[in-house]
Amino acid sequence: MKFKSRCLCCPNSLATLSLALLVCLWGSVGPVGSAAGQDAAVAAPEKPNILWITSEDNGVSWVSCYGGTNVQTPAIDQLASEGFRYTHCFDNAAVCAPTRSCWITGMYGISNGTQPMRSRNLIPHDQIKYYPDLLRQAGYHTSNPGKTDYNIGGRPDKQCWDFKGGKGTSAFGWKYREPGQPFFAVVNITDSHESRAHGDVENTQHDPANMKLFAYHPDLPVIRKNYAKYADAVANMDRRVGTIIQALKKDGLYDDTIIIYNSDHGGVMARSKRFLYSSGVHCPLIVRIPEKWKALYPAERPGMTVDRIVSFVDMPKTWLSLAGAEIPDQFQGTVFLGDGVEPPPKYHLGFRERADERLDNVRLMRDERYAYHKNYMPYAPAGQHLAYLWKAPLTPAWEQHHRDSKTNAITGRFFEPRVSEEFYDNETDFDNVHNLIHAPEHQAKIVELKAALRAKQLELRDSGLMPEAMRERRAAAHNLTIYEMVRDETLYPLETYLDAADLALARDKANLRALVAQMSNADEVMRWWAVVGIHLLDQDAAPAADVLLAALQDDAHEVRMMAAWTLIKIGKPEPALKCLDQLLFEGTENEIMLKNVIDWIGQPALPLVKKYIEQGGTRQGRYGIGILGRIAQLQGW
């Protein structure tokens, strides 16, 4: 999908107009006819109300004003005609809870250790503020009666909001403010959530025959029907957007309120949500600014587009700027709108790690057109079975099509191990199916994006250069949060770890001697990357058999697991399977990784799974059948 823009970013003459020129405008922001609201307006300069409408799980491909054809979204399209449509808005995390962690803190999840799904890791709350707290300090009434899901421990998610919702209350939190008080209201729409693509796909309102499929999906009847079912859900979501706007108008607030609409990430058909490809991170963003606040316009007039990159991490900082609130140094984004607008960023950073019980580790660095992906766990297929993802009929049908050897190089790649690096031209290949990592004409851009990624990882103190359970152990051993631990060079020498990862991912047999030497490093993280590097050499790893055998006793269970898998690959399964058996039945400090590794190994490890099930091991995971239960199901146990 290609996006055409009608204008560039705002002229400097507009962007630099001071909000001070606006505060001389007096008037009530309270309910129409409210004397108290009028009194408050006389007593203090007016500030814009801000309504933030979020919908769940729909990327740009599902919004008609962005060129989507599967469903019409007239309410969103109307908002775009009255406002400004941003053409290059990207989510940082591609899935809900890590995304919302970015939103509430204004920080990348990898910077504070909140990037794994449902991790609820602690952060130092005395150092990291939530943006609604700062809005409240600036005099705003804040409300979020719907979804919070901030993926952060140590503080109840709802605590930071004035109005939190409750039985019998309205979803429109602005109704609960004091007369004349400016408001910041979040209204979250669930109608387009992934769950709406689950279940029966018959008798849809949209015609399956008219669905435009992503290039990576095989054209099967059930897949078309699942698209149509989700198109119905998006249509419901769009109607909900219209209902929210009508409620604002009914309350006489439409001309006093900046309205922002965006989805919380892409989705939902398999290979979009949770993944850093364009269908997972490229999101609609529309901003409507009333005439009275026209000095804040990001372009010449409503109805125009804005081409600057906007990352989700930019949003909380921008909301604070619009409200004239304090913006602490913790906020890592860029103000993209209003009097305090900052120069646009050159790149967008995305990250992906564990989703439910499935491990992965990917970083994305992209500009408006080109995207570089770095796979830190390339031995794991992107399309690992994940119970919640498999609830949509499309996914098991696609998987079975692949198991029946009916997919091709494009439609089957989702289920295969990955390469270390990917590079895409999103202008010509929105579906990201043509990896151009070795194309000579793109090498300069690849070098540029790789350097930008490394610089950003160092700037943010990317916490993902060690396995999740390993970093949790290290932080706990020093009584630190992950945020604090990764900022201690003695505990987390990030540049060294980045170098070690690069050596491992190179898959160059000339590095074998260096990797073997690294296996005796005192730092378990360095041994981890060494064994990963040896593993990625496949049969060229055979000369390292002795060091791999020794690694079956490594203090770090993650190193043992990867050494065992590598030994199986090079034809020495007996000691490897004995090691895995011991970890599975006698206990391990990283159970999630162990189950993932057993699944990645496949056939040679099946007796372990059978034994596990026969001894009463659980078949269940968080949202349904677990990893080993799924293997047993496929084997008919």
N, C-alpha and C positions, 0 to 999 in steps of 0.2 A: 504494500500500500504506500502510495506517495502522497505527501501533503504539499499543497501549494499555498503559499502565503501571499496576502495582499498588501502587507506593509511590514516595515521593520520596526524595531523597538521605538519607544517614544522619543520625540525630539527633546534635546536637553532643556530647552526653554520650558517645556511642560514638566519634565521630571524634577527640575530643581526649584519649582515654585514652593515657597515655604508654607507649611501647614499653619504658620502664624497668620497668614493672610486669610485663612478660613475661620479662625476662632472669633473673628469679629461678627460672624453670622450668628444671629441669635434666633432661638426658636425652641419649641418643646420637642423632646424626643420621647416624651411620655405618651400615654393614650390620648387620642383626640378629645379635646374638650376638658382635659384634666387641668384644673387650676393649679394643683400642686406641681404638675409638670411645667406649666408656664412660669411659676415662681422659680423653680429650679433652673430653668433656662435663663432667666434674668440674672440669676446669681452666679452662673458659671458659663464659660464658653462651651459651645456645642461640640461634641465629638461624634464621629460617624458610628452608627450601630454597625455591627458586623454579623452577618448570618453565614455560617459555613455549612453547606449541604454536602454530605458525603454519601456516595453509593458504594456498595460492596461488589468488588470482583469484576467489574466491566472495564476493559481497556478501550482505546480509541476505536477499535474495529467494530464496536457495538453501539456507536453513537453516530447518527446520520449526518450531523453537521461536520463530522470528521471524515466523511466519505464512506461510512459503513452502510451496507445495503441490506443486511439481514433483517433489520428492524428499523422502523422510523421512531425518532425521539423528538416529537414536536415541542414539548415543553423545554427541553434542553436547547433545542435549536432556536426557539424564541428568545431564550435568555442570551444565547450567543449573538443574536441579531441586535439586542439591546446593550450588549456588553462587549467584551474582548475575549477572543478565543486564542488561547496559547497553544502553539503548534508543537512545542518540544518540552512537554512536562513529563517527568519520569519519577516513578517510585524508586526508592533506594533498596527495598528489601523483597518485593514481589510476593509477600504474604502478610497476613493481617497483623499479628501481634508484634513482630519486629518493626513493622512499619509504624505502628502506633507508639512504639517506644521512641522512634525518631521524632514523631510529632510532639509528644508530650514534653520531651527534654530539649528538643532542638539540636540533638546530637545523633551522629551515626551510631547504630547499634554496635558496630564493631569497635567503636571507641570506648564504650562503657560496658561491654560484655553482655549485651542483651539481644544479640543476633540470633541465637537458636530459638526455634519456636517453642513456646510454653516453658521457657527456662525460669522465668521469675527471679533472675539473679539480682542480688542486692547492688545498689549503687550508693555512694555517699550522699545522702539526701541533704546534709548540711552544706554541701558544695554544689549540688545540681538542683536547680529550681525547676518547677513545672511552669509552663508559660501561663496557665490560668491564674496561678498565684500572683504573677506580675501584672496581669490584666486587672485583677481585683484591687491591687495596690494603686492602680491608675484610675480607679473609680468605676470600673466596668462591673456590671452584673454578668456573671458567667453561668452558662447552663449546658449540660450534656446529659440528658435523661436516657440516652441510648447506650451505644457501645463505647466502652473504654478500652479494656483489653491491652494494658500497657506493658505487659511482659516484664514487670519490674517488681521486685520484692521490697519489703520494708515500709510500704505505705499503701493503704487502701486506694484503689484507683479512683474512686468517686470523691475522695476527701477534698481534692483541689477545686471542686466546682461549687458555686453557690446553690444552684438548683440541680438536683441529682435525679429527679424523677421519682416515681412511686405510684402505687396503685391509685387509680382515679385521677391522676394528674394529666395535664396536657403534654404533648410532645414538643410544644412550642414554648421553650423556656423563657422567652422574652416576656411572657405574660406575668412572670413572678418577680419582676424587678420593682424597685421603688419608682414612684412617679418621677419622670424626667431623667432617670438614670440611663446612661448609654449601656447597651448590652452587647455581649459577644455570645452568640448562641450556636451550638452544634446540633444539627439534626441529621442523624444517620439513617440511611435507608437500607433495609435488609432484603428487599424484594429481588434484587439481582444477585444475591449470595449464591455461592457454589451449590448449596443444598437444594436450590430451586432447579438444578439440573439433574437431581437424583430421581429415581423411581420411574414410573410408567411414562413412556414417551409417545404414546398414541394420542390421536385426536387433538393435536395442537392447533392453535389458532393460526399460526404461521405455517406456510406450506413448505414441507421439507425439500421439495423439488427446487425451491427458489433460494435455498441457502448457498452462500458462497463459503467454501471450506478453505481452511488454511492448507497450504501446499503439503504440509507434513502429515495430514490426515488422509487415510485411504477413503475413497468415495464408496461408502457402504450405506445401505438403507438406515440402519440403526444410528449411524453417525449423523446422517442428515436429520433424522427425527430428533436426536438429542440437541442439535443446533436449534431446531425449531422450538423445542421446549424452552430452551434458554432465551430465545428471542421473545417468547411470550413473557418471560420473567422480566426482561429488560423493558418491555413495553409497560408492564406494571410499575416498574421503578420510575420510568419517565412520568407516568401519571401522578405518582407520588411527589415528584419534583414540582409539578404543576399545583398540586394541592397545598404544598408548603408555601409557595409563592402567593397563592390566593389568600391564604391565612394572613400573610404579612400585609397584603393589600387591604384586607378587611379590617385589620387593626390600624390602618392609616400610617403604616411605617415604610411603605415601599420606597418613598422618595427620600427617606432618611437613613437608608440601610445599604451598605455595600454587601452584595451577595456573591459568594464564591461557591462554585460547584466543581467537584472533582470526584473521581472514583478513588478507592483506597489502594488499588493496584489493578493489574490486568486480570484476565480470566475469561471463562472458567474451564474451558475445554482443555483436556490434558496437554501439557507442554506450554501452558501460558502461566496461570497462577503458580507460584513457587519457583518459577524459572526466570532467568535474567534475559531471556530473549524478548524481542520487542513486544510480542503479544502478552508478556507478563509484566512489563514495566512502563510501557508507553501509555499514558493516561490522559483523559480529557481534563482540561482545566479552563473554566470560563469565569470571568469576573465582570459583574455589572456594577457600575458606579453611578449613583444618581447625578443629575445635572448640577445640583448644588455643590457637589464635590468634584466638579469637572477638572479642577486643577490637579487631581490625582490620576487622570486618565493616562494609561500607559501607551496610548497611540492617539492619533489626531482626533478620531471620532468613533463612537460606538459602531459595532458591526465589523470592525477591522480585526486583523490577527496580529499576534505578537510572536516573534520568532525566537526570542531569547530562551536559553535553557533555564528551566525551573526544575529543581530537585525537590522532593518532598521535604527534605531537611530545611529548605528555605522558608517553608510556610510559617512555622511558629515565630520565627524572627520577623517576618514580614507583618504578621498580625500585631505583634508588639509595636512595631514601628508605626503602623497605621493608627494605633491607639495612643501614641505618644507615651508608651510605657518604658520602663527601664529594660535595657537589653544587656544582661551580664555577658561576660566573655565566653561562657560555656557554649553559647549558641554558635554552631559551626556552619550555618547556612549563609545565604546572601539575600538581602532585602531586594525583592523584585518589583515592588509596587509602592507608589506613594511618595511623599516628600523625602523620605530617607533612602530612596532607591540607590542601590550600589551597582557598580559595573557588572555586567553579566558574567557568570563563570564560563570558562572555556570548555569545561568537561563536566560530565555527570558520573558519579561513582555509585555502583550497585554492588550488593553482596548477597550471598545465599549460603546458609549453613543448614544444620539439621532441621527437617520438617517432620514433626511427630517423631516416629522412631526410625526414620530413614536419614542416614548421614549423607552429607554432601558438603562441598566447600568451593565456592566459585566467587571470583571478583570480576566486575565489569567496569571498564572505563570507556566512555563514549563521548563523542561530540554530537552535533546536530545530525550528522550523516553516518559516521563510521563507528563501529563498536568492536572493542577488543575484550575477549573473555579469557580469563585464566582459570583453568580447572585444577584445583589443588588436590582433588580426589578423582582423577580421570579413570581410574580402574573401576569406578562405580558407574553403572549406566544412569543416564538422566531418568529413564523410565523405570525406576525401581517400584515394586508393588508397594502402595501406600493405601491403607484400607479406606480412608475417606475419599481419596481421588478415584478409587475403583468403584465407588457407589454410583457414579454416573455411568449409564449403560455404554456410552461411547468407549470408555477406557478398557473394560474387559474385552469388548468386541475388537478393538484395535490390537490388543495384546494377542488374542487368539488368532487374528489374521496374521500376525507376525510369527506366532508359533507354528502356524500352518505353512510357513515359508512363502507367503503370498505378498509380502511387502517388498519394496525396492530400496535402493540406496537412500532415498529421501524419507519414505514413510517408515522404514525400519530402523533408522539410526537412533531413534529415541530409546530403544531397548538394548542397545549395544554399548560396550565401554567406549569412553571418549578419548579424544586426543587431548594433549596438554593445553593447547591454545586454539582459539577460534577468532575469526575476524570477519565482519559482515559489513556490506554496503546496504544500509537500511533504506536508501532511496530506491534502489533497484531490487532489493530482496528483503522486504519488510518481514517475511516469514522466517528469515534467518536459516535458510536451508543450504546455501552455497558458501562453504567455508573457504575464504580467500587468504588464509594465513600464509600460504606460500606464493601468492601472486606477486611477481616482481614489481608491478606498478604500484603496489600498496606497501612496500617494505618501509618507506620513509614514514608513512602514517602509523604503521604498526610500532615502529621504534618510538615515535612520539607518544603514542598512547601508553605503551609499556612504561616509559619513563615517567609519565604523568601518574600512572597507577602507583608505582613505587613511591614517588614523592608524597602522594596522598596517604598511602599506608603509613609512612613514617610520621607524617604530620598528625594523623589521627591516633597513632599507636594501635594499629590494627591488632586486635586480640586473637585473631583466628589462625595464627601461625603455629598453633599446637592443638592437638585434639581436645574437644570440649571437656571431657572428664578429667583430662590431664591438667588443664588450666584451672579447673575448679579445685582440684587437689592442691595445686601449688598455692593458689590464693588462700585457701583455708589453712594450709600449713603455716602461713605467715600472718594469719588473722587479718587479711586484707580483702577488700572487694576486688573483683577482676579489674575494674577501672583503675584502682590504685596499684595493683600488682603490675599491670602492663606499663605503667609509667616509672617503674623502678628498673633501671638498666641492669642492675645486678641480678634481678629475677627474670627479666624479660629483655634480653639483648636483641631487639627486633631486627636490626640491620643484619646481624649474623644469621638470624632465622630466615630472613628473606633470601639471603645468599644460599643457604642450605636447601631451601625449597626449590630455588631455581636450578641448582645442581641436580636435584632429584628429578625434576620434571623434564630435564633436557633429554633423557632417554639415550644418552650417549655412552656406549660401552667403554670409551676411553676414560670415563670417569669412575670405572669400577674400583680401581685401586684406592682412589680418594674416598669413595663411599665405604669401602671395607675398613679403612683406617678410622673413619668417622664413627663406626660401630662401637669403638671403645671409648668414645667421648663420655665424660662424666655427666653431661647434661642429657637427660632423657629425650628432650626435644630434638637435639642433634642426632641422637640414635634413631629417633622416629623418622626423620627425613632421610637418613642414610638407608634404612631398611625399605622405605618407599622407593627410593632411587634404585636400589638393587632389584626390587620387585618389578619395576617398570622396564627393566632390561630383558625380561622374559628369559629365553634360553641362554642369553649371554650372561645371565647371573650364575650359571652353573659353577664357575670357579670359586664362588663365594659360599659354597655349601657348608664348609666347616664353620665359618663365622655365623651363618644362619642357624646351624645346629646349636651353637653356643647361645644364640639369642633366644632360644626356646626357654631359657632360664633368666631372661632379662628381668630386672626389677620392675620395668614398665610393662604391664600386660599388653598394651597396644603394640609394643615392639614384638612381643612374643607372637601375637596373632598374625601380624604381617609377615614375620619370618616363617611361620608355619605355612601360610598360604603360598609363599614363594617356594618353599621346599616341595610342596605338592606339585607346583608348576614345573619344577626341574626334575621331577621323578623320584623324590624321596618322601613318600607320603606317611610311612609308618610312624616315625618320631613326631611328625607334625600333627597327625591326627591324635596321637596320644596326648600331646600338649593341649590341643583344643578340647579334648574330652575332659581333661583335668580342670580346665578353666570353666567349662560348662557345668560340670557336676560338683565341683568343689568350691566354686566361687571365683569371681573376678571383680576387679575394681572398675571395669567398663563393660557392663553387660550389653548395653545397646550396640557398641562396636562389635562385640563378639558375635552377636546374632546377625549383624550385617555381614561380617566377614564370612560366616558359615554360608550365608545365602550367596555371596559373591563366588565362593569356591564352587558351589554346585555339587555335581554328582559325587565326587570323592567324599564329601562330608555328609551325604544323606544318611548313612547309618547312625551318625550322631543325633540327627534330628529324630529318627525313628525311636531311638533309645530314650530321648528326651520326652517324647510324647507318651511312650509306653510307661514311663515312670511318673506320669501325671503332670508334666510340664504344661504351663498355660499355653493355650492356643490364641489367647486374646491380646490385643493391643489397645491403644486408647480409643480408637474409633471403630473397632471391629477386629477381624482376625489379625493376629500378630505375624511377625516375620517367619518364625519357625512353624506356626500354625498354618500359614499359607503354604509352606513347602509340604507339610503333611497332607494338606488338602489336595494339592496337585498330584501327590503320590497315592492318594486314596487310602491314607492311614486313618 
